[in-house]
Amino acid sequence: MARGPIPLAFKGRLASRLQPRRPATLSPYVQLVPSSASVNSLYRHSRSPALLRTFATQRNQPTETDDAKETRQGAQNEATADEATNTAASDTKSHQAIVDEAASSSGSSIEKDWETNVNWKIESFKDLPHANFGVNQHMPFNAEFKEVLKQIPWAFRAPIRYAFAYGSGVFPQSRSDGKTATADELRAIHPKAPLAIHRAQDGTPKMLDFIFGVSHTQHWHSLNMKQHPEHYSSLAKLGSGAVSYVQDHLGAGVYFNPYVVVNGILIKYGVVQLSTLEKDLTQWDTLYLAGRLQKPVKILRDDPKIRLANQMNLLSALRTALLLLPPKFTEEELYGTIAGISYLGDPRMALPTENKRKVKNIVGNNMANFRRLYLPLIETLPNVEYNDPGCSEKDWVWGDKSLGLVQDMDPVKRGNMVRRLPKSFRSRLYFQYQKKFAIPQEDFNKMMEESKNEDAIAFKRREGGGFERRIAQDSPEELRQYIRTVIKQTISWPATTQSLKGPLTSGFKRTIRYLSEKFAKYRQGRAAEKAADSEPKTEANGNEKR
């Protein structure tokens, strides 16, 4: 794969990372633990061949030359993310410019329906369907705050190909109350954070959340454990093999290190293999990271395959929401439905550890960002459109007002949406309706055999058939019920196991701190609900209700 020239702005950053290192003479496996009579049974047997094969850090890992290439690619991916953000910022002045981001730049039939002919052999952003493809994923951002966020991945010598920041520390979920945090309050969260962090967080300092996409999880952890051993729990004593095994085989394939200080800023970062992320975005096998990327995030390093996969994820989220909504609805209802997908089935929402107003807060304070994310996709779908006089106002795209939309409930068009749902998710929905319609197993197997003949991503049969139309014609209440059931089935187990492995990967001390903060957010949300309920309600004529 040919590499382009490295931007001058990054050469200085790369210099310290690309210096040749003294080669080390290693045994075939790195010793995991010292021999000692006092260690427990797990450690006593840690040198057994089975455990070594499973957990040890092996020699056949990427070389330093590979690391240098990955680091260069990370620099190029950062530059591409900057370019996309600049394009997104320039498009804010024109509704048509935003719409064009989802339109084809040429008359090619392949580009006009890129979903049908997905090109997974892309090697660069030039191979995407058109020049501005997926630019809607990039949020225009405060330049000073963005530069601070961009420096976080550079604090890691282990190469990072894809990175984004998310959560309430990046996108506030409440209006600024004008409060100014004291110096002690700031230092309690961010020991030496720059002023850009303080300004961006509106006087309420919070931990910043990141996701890092990497090519080889075990090798990445091996490098990172040498540079940042304090980021890891005692699990790291078993070696990078044990860490990557827990990451890849328990939960949703993400390994979190919370409450670590980088560049004077308190952060939590999750590590995921790029192939795992790509699969979740396109097939919705766990919806763990796909759900996070269905909401506005700040992409710091982009990747062409992930941008393509995420565009499919966003379209799938939009179609799922439309199947859940009535003929007429508002943007707030649409974005609230999308944002709520990833919380259905999440065990944290059933426990007193999450603010019950979380989804409402996310949407209510980020209306323009949600519109930025989904407007280009809404304009490309044939069965939904804006129907609001507010669309005629100047600069309506960046207003906070929730506008009205309408969708065509024609069963053929809705059947096509069912057909284009992610494959794993769609199979679960089919199974639910097989039981409801009492379809004989032999006939159902024939339908599933047709699905096996298609690519895992692309659609060789684009239009929905009779079965999909029957699903689309089901009563709205029943359809919503079944879709919600499938969402819960998809999310519940990965989210539960991901939460349960928290004490193992984060350590008990950090887990207790995390839970205590979640309890505090839950109580905060309950207090807000009570305050809202106590406010006097008004009738349409303006009179106060009694």
N, C-alpha and C positions, 0 to 999 in steps of 0.2 A: 504494500500500500504506500503510495507516494505521500510524503509529508511536505506541507508548504513551509515557507520561511517563518521563523518565529518573530512575532512583533518585537520591535526594539524595546518596548516598555517592559517586556518580560525577560530579556536577556540577563539583566542584572539579578533578577530573582532566581533564575535557573542556575547561575554560575555556582553558587554554593552547594546546589543539590546535585550537580553533575560532575563534581570532582571525583576522580578515580579513587577507590578505597583499597586499602591493603587487603589482598585476598586472604581469607581465613581458611585454615585447614580443619575441616569438619569430619567427624565420623558420619557414617550413613544416616544416623539419626541423632538429633540433639538430645542430650540427657535431660530427662524431664525433672527429676527430683533427686536430691542427694540421698544416699543410702543411710538409714538411721533406724535403730531398733525402736525408736519411739513413735515412728509414723504409723498412721492407721493402715488398715488392710488394703485400701485402694492404692496408697503410696507404696506399700510393700510389694504389690504385684505390678507396679507401674512399668517394670522392665520386661514384662511378659511380651512375647512376639505379637500377640493379638492386640494388646493395648498400644504397642509401638506402631503397628501398622495403622491403627485407627487414629491415634492422637499425635504422634510424633511429628516434628517439623522435618520434612524430608528434604533431600538435596535437590530433587528434580523440580525445583521451583523456578520461577522466572529469574533471569540473570540481572546483573546491574545494568547491562546494556538495554535489556527490556524495560527496566525501571526508568532509565533516561528517556526512552521513547515514550513511555506512558506519561512522564512528567511534561515532555514537550507537547504531547497531545492534550494534556490538561490545560496548558497555557493557551493553545489554539482554541480549545473549547470555551475558555473564559473569554477570549477575544470575540468569538462568535456570539456568545451570550450578550456581551456588551453591544455588539452591532445590532442584534435583534431588539434589545431594549431601546436603543436609539431610534430604530425604525418604528417601534411601538409608540414612542413618545411623539414622533413627528406625525403619526397617524391620528393623534388625538384631535387634530383640528378638522378632521373630515370624517363624516360617517361613511362616505363611499370608500375612503381609503381603508377603513377597518373592514368593510365588507369584502374589498378586493383581496385581503389577506387570505381568505378562504377560497377565493375564485382562482381559476386556472389562468396562468399568464400566456397560454397559447391555446390553439384550437385542437390540440392533440386529444383524441378520445381517451387515451390512457390517463391523462391529467384531469380530464373532466370527471372521471369516476375512479379516482385513485384507490378507493376501497376495494374495488373489484380486481384490480391488478397491482396488489401491494408488492413493491420491490424491496425485498429484505436483503438484497445483496449490495445495498448502498455502502459506500466507503467514505463519503463526505457529504456535506450539506448541499453540494451542487447536485447530488443525485436525488434530492427530494422532489416531489411533484412540481413545485414551482418556487420561485425565488423567495417569496414571503411566506412560504408554507410554515404554519405553526408559530408565527410571530405573536399570535394572540396569547400564547402561553407566557409571554414576558410582560411583566407589569412595569410601567413607567414608575420610577422610584426616585426618592431624594438622593441626589448624587453623592453627597457627603456620607450618608448612611450606607449607601451601596458600596462605596470604597472600603468602609470598615468591615462590612460583611465579606467582601472579596478577599480580605487579608486572612481570614480564618483558615480556609483550605491550604493556604501557603505556609501555615505553621506546621504542617504535617509533611515529613519527608516521604512517607509512603504515598505513591501516586494515586490521585483522585481524578477520575474521568468525568464524572457528572456530580453536580452538587446543587442543592437548593436549601434555602432557609424558609421556615414556615412558622405558623403558630402566632399566638397573641403577642409575643415579644417582637414580632416583625410587622404584623398587621393588627393594630389595636382592635379589640372587640368591644370597646366602650368609648363614649365621647369623652374628650378631655374635660376635666372638671376644674382646670386652672391650677391644680395643686402642684407645688414644687417640692420635690423630694429633698430632704436634708442631706448634707455630706455623709453623715453616718448611715443613712438609709441607702444611699448609693453604694457606699463601700461594702455594706453588708451583702449586696448581691454581686456587684461588679467592682472588684478591688481597684482596678486602674483603667476603667473604661474611658474612651474619648468622649468629648462633648456630644458628638453626633448620636451616640447611643442614648444619652440622657434626653436629648431633644426628641428623638424618634419615639421614645417610650412614654412621653407625656407625663413626666414626673412620677411614674410608677415603674420602677426598675424591675425587669423580669429576666429570667433565663432565656437565652436564645436557642432555638431548636434548628438542627441541621440534619440533612440526609446526604451521605457520601456514597456515590456509586463507584464500585471498583471492579477491576477485571478478575482478580484472584484473591478471594477472601483470606485464605490461610497465609499466603505470602504477605498480604497487606498487614494483617495482624502481627505477623512475625516482625516486620519492620517497625510498626507502630509501638509494639511492646518494648522494643529497645529504646525508642526515643521518648515514649510517654508511659513508663510502667505504672505511674501513679494513677493513670486513667482507668486501670483494670482492677477487678475484684481478685480474690484469691484463686479464682478459676484459672487465671493466667499462669499460675505455678505449674499447671499441667502442660503448658506449651501452646503454641498457636494452633496446633492441630485440634486440641480440645476446644479452644475458643471457637474455631471455625465450624467444628462439628456441632456444637450447641447452637450456633447461629443458623446453620443450614438445615438442621434436622428437627429443631424445636420451634414452634410458633410460625411466624410468617417470613422467616429468612432474614431477619434484621437483628443486628447486635447493637444495643444502645450502651453508651457510656455517658451517664448524666452527671451533672454537678462537677464539671471540670473547668478550670480556668485557662483560657487561651488568649494571649495578648491582653491580659487584664480583664477579660470579659467572661462571665459565667455562661457556659453553653452545655447543651446536651447534643450529642451527635450519634446518629445511627449509621451503621455500615451495611450495605447490601450489594450482593453481586449483580452486575448489570443484567445478566441473563435472567435472574430471578425477578428483577424489576420489570424487564421487558415482558415476561410471561404474565405477570399480574396485570399489567396495563392492557394487554391484548386479550387475555382469556378470563380475567377476573377469577382466578383460582382461590385467592384469599381476600381480595379487595382491601388489603391492609395499606399498602402504599398507593394503589390506584385511587383509593378514597381520599388520601391526602392530596393527591395531585388533581382531584376534581374541584378543589378550592384554590383560590389565588395563592401562589407561592412566589418567592423570589429566586429565580434560577440564576445561579452564579457561574456554573459551567454547564454547557449544553452538550448534547451528543446527538448525532443525526438519527440513529435508530431509536433512541429514547424519545426524541421529539416526534417522530412518526408514530411510535407506539402510544404516546400520550395523546396525540390528536385523535386516535381511535378510541382511547379511553374517555375523552371528553364527549365525543359523539355518542358513545354508548351510554354515558351518564345522562345526556340530554334526551335520548330516546327512552330510556327507562323512566325518567321523570314524566315525560309526555304520556306514557302508558298509565301513569299513576294519577294524572291530573284530568279535570273535566274539560269541556270544550272551551270555556273562557276562564282565564286565570291571570294573575299579576306576576310581574317579575319576582317580587318578593316570595310568592308561593313557588315559583319555578326554582329559584336558586335555593330556597329553603328545602325543597324536596331533594335537590341534588346534594346539598351539603349534609342532609340527614341520612343519605344512603350508607355512608361509612359508619354511622353510629348505631344503625339497626343491628342488633345481635352483639354489640360490644358489651361485654359484662360490666364494664365500668359505668355504663349509663344506668344499669339496674341497681347499682350500689350507691351509697351516699359519698361518692368520690368525684362526681362531675356536676358542674353547674347545669341544671335542667334547662336553662335559657341559652345554652351554649350555641345551638344552631341559629336561634333568633339573633343573638349578638353577632355571630360571624357574618351573617347576611346584612343585617341592619346597618352595620358600620363599614361595610365593604361593597355597597351596591355598585359603585362605578367599576371596581375591580372585577366583580362577577360579570358585569356587562361586557367589560373588555375581553374577558375569557370566552364568553359564549355567544356574543352578538354575531361574529363572523360565521359561526356554525348554524345559528338560527336562520340566518339569511340563505344558507345553502340547502336547508331541508324544504321539501315541497309541501309539507302539510302543516306548517306553523308560521305565523307572521305577527308582527306588531299591529295593534289596532287601538291606537291611542292618539288623541290630538296633541299630546305632549311631544310626539315625534317631530312635529313641525317647528318646535322651538329651536332657537339657535343653541348650539353646543349641548343639546339634550343628552348626548352620549355620555357626558361626564357629570351629569346631574345626579342627585341622590334620590330623586323621585322615582317611585316604583310605577312602571307603566304597564298597560294592559296588553295581553296577547290572546290570540285565538288559534285553535288547531282544528284541522279537518278530521272528523271521526270516521271517515270512510274505512270500512273493514279491510279493504285491499291495501290501502296505504299503511294502516296500523299493523296489518299482517306482515308487510315488508319490514316494519320496524322490529317486530318480534324476530323475524328471520335474521336480522343484522345485529342482534344482541351478541355479546361475546360467547364463544363456543361453549366453554365450561358452564357458564351461567345459563345459557339457553338450554343445554341438556338437562339441567336440574328442573327448569321450568317445564320442559316437555314431559318429564317424568311425573310431575304434579298433575298435569292435565291428562296424562295417560290414565291415571287412577280415577280422575273425575269423570272422564268420558267413557271409562270402562273399555278401553281399546284392547283387543286381544294381544297377548304378548308377541305373537308371530307377526302381526301387522305392525306393531310398534317397532319391533326389531328391524323390519324392512325400512322404516323411516329413519331409524338411527344408522342403518347401513349407508344410506344416502349421505348422511352427515360425515361418515368416516371417509367417504370418497373425496371430500373437499379438503382443501388445505386448512390447517389449524387456524389460520387468520383470514385468508381471502374468501370471498363468496363466489363459488362457481355457479350456484343457483341464487341469484340476487333477490328474486321476488318470493314473497311468502306463498305457500301453497294452501290447500284446503285446511290442513291442520292448523297452520298459523292464523288463518282467517277465523277459524272457530275460536281460537284463543282470544283474538282481538275482539270478537263479538260477544264474549262472555260479559256478564253484568259488571259494571264498573267496580262495584263493591267486591265481587268475587275475584276479579282480575287483580285489584290492589292487594287483596289478601294473599293471593298466591305469589305475587311478585315479592311482597314483603317477607313471606315465608322463605323464599329462595335466597333473598338477601341475607336473612338471619342465618340460614344454613351455611352460606358461604363464609360469613364473617365469624360466627360464634366460636368455632373450635380454634382457628388460628389466632384470633384475638385473645382468647382465654389462655392458651398455652404461651403466647407471647407475654402476657401479664404474669403468668406463674413463673416464668424463667427469670423475671426481674431480679428477685433476691440472689439468684445464682450469678447473673452477669453484672449486676450493679453493686452487689453487696447489701447486707441487711441495713446498715446505717443509712446509705443513700436511699434505699427503698422506703424506709420509715419516713425519711424527710419528704420524699415524693408523695407518699400517701397523706401525710399531714397537710401538705400544701393543697392536695386535691380535696381533702375534707374542708379546708378553709374556703375554697372556691365554691364547693357545694353549699355551704352555709351562706356564703355571699349571694348565691343565686336564689336561695330560699328567702332571704331577707328582701331581695329585689322583687320577688313574686308577691310577697305580703304587702310591700309598699304599693305595688301596682294595683293589687286588689282593694286596698284601702282608699285609693283615689276615687273621687266621685265620678260616676259615669254620666255622660250627657246623651240626651235623645237627639234625634235629627233636627228638632225645632230649637235646639240649644238649651232646653230646660234640663235641669239636673234631675237625674233619676233618684227615686227614693227607695 
